[in-house]
Amino acid sequence: MPEGVIEWFDHEEQHGLIEPDDDGDPIPFSLDAVEDYHSGERISAGQRVVYEIDDIDDEAVSVERLSPTGYG
């Protein structure tokens, strides 16, 4: 699975962006994609994550599943 770092996350709006490790374009994600969020998982800028991509169409992608792995 691809890895990256959360560039920013808005807890109020429940969405954010991931900066992929492969230097690609930032990828949007919503709180619904975060595994184990409702069991106390926290999401914040600078956090390392692994994620799965859902291709919406030829021009858009979003994150289908996201798991925090640490910081750095």
C-alpha positions as CSV (number, residue, x, y, z in Angstrom):
1,M,0.0,0.0,0.0
2,P,1.2,3.5,-0.7
3,E,2.5,5.6,2.2
4,G,2.5,9.3,2.9
5,V,2.1,12.1,5.5
6,I,-1.0,13.9,6.5
7,E,-0.5,17.5,5.2
8,W,-3.5,18.9,7.0
9,F,-6.7,17.7,8.6
10,D,-9.7,19.7,9.6
11,H,-11.5,18.0,12.4
12,E,-14.6,20.2,12.1
13,E,-15.0,19.6,8.3
14,Q,-13.7,16.0,8.7
15,H,-11.4,16.0,5.7
16,G,-7.8,16.6,4.8
17,L,-4.9,15.9,2.4
18,I,-2.2,13.3,2.3
19,E,1.2,14.2,0.8
20,P,2.3,10.9,-0.9
21,D,5.9,9.6,-0.4
22,D,6.2,9.3,-4.2
23,D,6.0,13.1,-4.6
24,G,2.7,12.9,-6.5
25,D,-0.2,15.3,-6.1
26,P,-1.8,15.6,-2.6
27,I,-4.7,13.2,-2.2
28,P,-7.9,14.2,-0.4
29,F,-9.4,12.0,2.2
30,S,-12.4,12.1,4.5
31,L,-12.8,10.9,8.1
32,D,-14.8,7.9,6.8
33,A,-11.7,6.4,5.3
34,V,-9.8,6.3,8.6
35,E,-9.7,2.8,10.0
36,D,-10.4,2.5,13.8
37,Y,-11.2,6.2,14.1
38,H,-14.3,5.5,16.2
39,S,-12.2,3.3,18.6
40,G,-10.1,6.3,19.6
41,E,-7.7,6.7,16.7
42,R,-6.5,10.3,16.3
43,I,-5.6,12.0,13.1
44,S,-3.3,15.1,12.8
45,A,-0.9,16.9,10.4
46,G,2.5,15.3,10.2
47,Q,1.2,11.8,10.9
48,R,2.5,9.0,8.7
49,V,-0.1,6.8,7.1
50,V,-0.7,3.9,4.7
51,Y,-3.7,4.2,2.4
52,E,-5.6,2.6,-0.5
53,I,-6.8,4.7,-3.4
54,D,-10.2,4.7,-5.0
55,D,-10.2,5.9,-8.6
56,I,-13.3,8.1,-9.0
57,D,-12.6,8.9,-12.7
58,D,-9.6,9.7,-15.0
59,E,-9.0,13.0,-13.2
60,A,-9.9,12.4,-9.6
61,V,-8.9,10.0,-6.8
62,S,-9.8,9.7,-3.2
63,V,-8.6,7.6,-0.3
64,E,-10.8,4.5,0.3
65,R,-8.9,3.3,3.5
66,L,-6.3,5.0,5.7
67,S,-4.3,3.7,8.6
68,P,-2.0,5.8,10.8
69,T,1.5,4.3,11.2
70,G,3.2,7.0,13.4
71,Y,4.9,10.4,13.0
72,G,7.8,11.7,11.0
